[in-house]
């Protein structure tokens, strides 16, 4: 698995994707800090985290579009599929590589918090809650994007498909207003990413909410493995 992680990280930074991704995250998070918190004379980083949610939604498809599709396009997937490495290790290694790049991007918010703590009192519970929420949401999106990337050899299709799914997930909570059925509303509340995400940003680390995002990652990593398994024997 370590070899897969190193290979994928090298691929991210031997091409512009990794640098562009981190550059966009750092630039926009700094802009949100400047125009939001600092412009208001506040040490509250919640506006920064809130704005980064949109950035994560738009940037995750770019981060995941090549994870599986690139190997398929180059036909190097056959080397991986016939290697002694298990399919689970291949999928997990690629996922962890994307996760490392993602975490490297959003961790700049911790630097902002530490810096501001020297000049003002900040609520670490809120900071940590928002960071964990953004981390879990991003990892869930990465697992979804990796699965979609495994279905096609076209990176553009993988990116557009991931963005469409992510957008649909985030707008699930609007459906109860259209279909005001009590059972339907209950189902939406259970599977809504936003309703699971919001309490964590307030520092409420409910086991059920944490388990929900971890389960999403596991399910889509499993589905990606099954896609590779099918391709191996086809």
N, C-alpha and C positions, 0 to 999 in steps of 0.2 A: 504493500500500500504506500509506503514511503516513496518508492520510486515513482508511483503514479502521481503523488502530490507534487514531487519535485518537477516532474515532467510538465504538469499542468501549470504550475507557477512560472516555470521557464517560458511556456507558451504565452502566458498572459503578458510577460514583460519583454519578450523578444518581438512582440508586435505592439502597436500603439494602444490596444484595448485597455490593458492594465493601467497605463499612465493616464490615458484619457479619463477612465473611470475615476481614479483617485483624484485627478485634477479637478474634475467636475464636482465631486463630493466636497473637497477641501475649499474650493472657491465659493460654492453656494452656501456651505455651512458658515463660512466666514462672513459672507454677505448677509446672511440671515442674522448672525450675531450682531453685526454692525448696525444694520437698519432696524432690527427688532429690539433686542435687549439693551445694547449700549446706547442707542439713540434715545431710548426712554429712560436712561439712567438707572436701569434695573439689572440685577444679577440673576433674574429668573430666565432660565434657559428653555422653558417650555415652548416658547414661540419657535426656537431653533429646531427642537425635536419635531414639533408639529409640521414645520415646513419641510423638514427632511423626509417626512413620510411620503410626500409627493415625489421627491427626488428618488427615493428608493423604488417607488412604483414604476417610474420611467426608466431607471438605470439598470434594474435587475435583469430585464430581458437582454440587455447588451452584455451583461456579465455572463449570462448562461447560454446565449445562443450558439456558441461554438463548442460547448462542453462535450456533447456527444455527436453532433452533426458534422463537425470538422473531420473527425476520424472516419466517419462514414463516407464523406465526400472524397477524401483522399485514399479511401480503401485501406487505411491503416488499421481499421477496426478489426480486420481479419487476423492481424498479428496479435491484437489484444485478446480476441475471442479464443484463439488457439494457444495462448500462453498459459503457463502453469498457475498464474494468478487467478483467484476465484472471481467470478463476476461481481459478487458482493463487494470485494475489495476494490475492484475497478471503479464501481459506481461510488463507493464511499470515498475513495481517493480523489476523484474528480469533484465530488461535492465539497470535501474539506478544503481543497485548493481554492474553489470559488468562495467558500466561507472565510478563508484567511484574507483574501483580497477585500471582501466585504467588511470584515471586522476592522481591518487596517484603515478603511475609509471612515467608518462611523466612530472609531475610537478617538478621533480628533475632538469630539464633544467632551470627552473626559479631560483633555488638556485644557479646554475652555473653562470647565468647572473648577479645576485645580487652580488655574490662574486667577479666576474671579474670587475664589475663596480667600485670597490674600488681601482683597480690598473690601469684601462684603460678606455678610453671613448668607449662606445658601442652604437650601434644603437638600441634603444628600439623599434622603429617601425618595424625593421626587426625581432627582438626577438619575439615581440608580434604577428607579422604576422605569423611567423613560428609556434609558439605555437598554435595559433588559427587554422591554417591549419592542424596541426597534430591532434589536438583535434577533429575537424570536420570529418576528414578522419577516425580516429579511431572509432568515434561514429557511422558513417555510416557502417563501417565494422562489428561492434558489432551487429547492427540491422540485417544485412544480416546473420551473423553467428547464431543469435538467431532464425531467421526464418528457416534456414537449420536444426538447432538442433531440431526444433519442428516437423520435418518431419520423424525423426528416433529415435529409442531408443538406437542406437549404437553410443557411443561417438566418436569412431575412424572414423566412416563413416561421422559423423557431422563435425569433424575436417578436414578431407580430402576434403569433399565437400565444406566447407567454403574456404579452401586454394585455391582450384581450381577456385572457383568463383572470389575470390579476385585477383588471378593471372591473370585471364582472363580480369577483369576490368582494371587492370593496363596496360595491353598490347593492349587495344583497339586502342590506338593512332597509333599503327603500321599498322592497317588495311588499312588506306588510301593509303599507299605505294603499297599495293597489289591490291586494288580495287580503282583506281583513278577516281572515279565518283564524280562530283561536289556535287550532292545531298547527296550521301553517306558520303562524307567528312564533309558536313555541319551537318549531323545527328550525326556523331562521335564526332565532336567538341562540340555539345550540351550536349552529355551524357558522355563525357570523364572525369573521375575523375581527371586525371593528369592535363588536361588543365584548370580545375576549381581550382585545388589545387595550381598550380604554381603561379598565380598572388597574392594569399593570402600570400604566403611566402615572397613576396616582399613588404608586407605592404599595398597592394591594396585591401581593404575590399569592394569589389563589392557586392551590395545587391543580384544580380542574383546568384553569386557564393555561397554566404552564404545560400540563399534560396534553392539552389540545394541540398546541403548536408543535410539540415534540412528536405527537402522533401523526400530524400532517407530514412532517419530514420523513418519518419512518414509512408511512404508506406510499409516498411518491418515490422514495428510494427503492422500495420493494417493487413497485410497478416498473420502474426503469430497469431493474435487474431482470424482471420477467421479459421485457422487450428484448434485452440482449440475449436472454436464454432462448427465446424464440428464433432470433436471428442466427444464433450459433448452430441450431439444428435444422434451419431451413435450407 
